[in-house]
Amino acid sequence: MKIGLFGFLFVMWILILAGGGILVTILGPFSISGYGDFDLLLTSILKAIIAIILVIVWILILSKLKNWIFKKEIKS
């Protein structure tokens, strides 16, 4: 049980660090130009959408991992 829980926590922290790294290194300097006054607004909206998608993907990954760990523990 402890190995499954610690594995889940380890993967959770890896996903948090990877997501933060992606947002800072790739999404941070990203900008859209050519739309005049709407450049900043469009860039912010796109960054927010990408960040929300990443959060949803991370939650799905952790949910699948949790289900796998519990199924493994129930079988043993």
N, C-alpha and C positions, 0 to 999 in steps of 0.2 A: 504493500500500500504506500509506503513512504517513497519508494523509488518512483512510482507513478505520479504522486503528488509533486515531488521535487522535479521530475521531468516536465510536468505541466508548467510549473512556476518558471523553470529555466527557459522553456520555449516562449512563455509569455514575455519574459524580460528581453529575450532576443528579438521578438517581434516589436516590442516597444522601442528598443534601440535602433533597429533597422528602419522602422517607420520614421523615427525622428531624424535619422541620417538622410533618408530619402527626401523628407520635407525640407531640410535645411540645405542640402547640397544640390538637389536637382530642382525642387520647386521654388526655393527662395529666390534665386536669381532670374527665374523665368519671367518674361514680360511680353506683352502684346503691344504692337505699335501700328499706327496707320488708321486709327479710328478717332483721332482728335481728342476731344474731352472725355471720351468713354474708355480710353486706354486703361486707366487705373481701375475703373469699375469692372471691365471685362476680365482683366487679369485677376482681380480679387475673386470674382465669381468662379472662374476656372480653377483657381487654386483651392477654393473652398470645396468645389465639387470633387476634385481629385483627392483631397484630404478625407472627405466623407466616404468616398469609395474605398480608400485604404483602410479606414476604420471598420467598415463593413466586412471587408475581406479578412482582416485580422480577427474579428469576432467569429466569423465562419470557421476559420482555421482552428481557433481555440475551442470552439464548440465541438468540432469533429474530433480533436485530440482528447477532449474531456470524455466524449462518448466512447472512444476507443479504449481509454484507460479504465472506465467503469465496466465495460464489457469484459475486458481482460481480467479484472479483479473478481467479477461475478463468476466467471468460468473456473477460477482457481480456488 
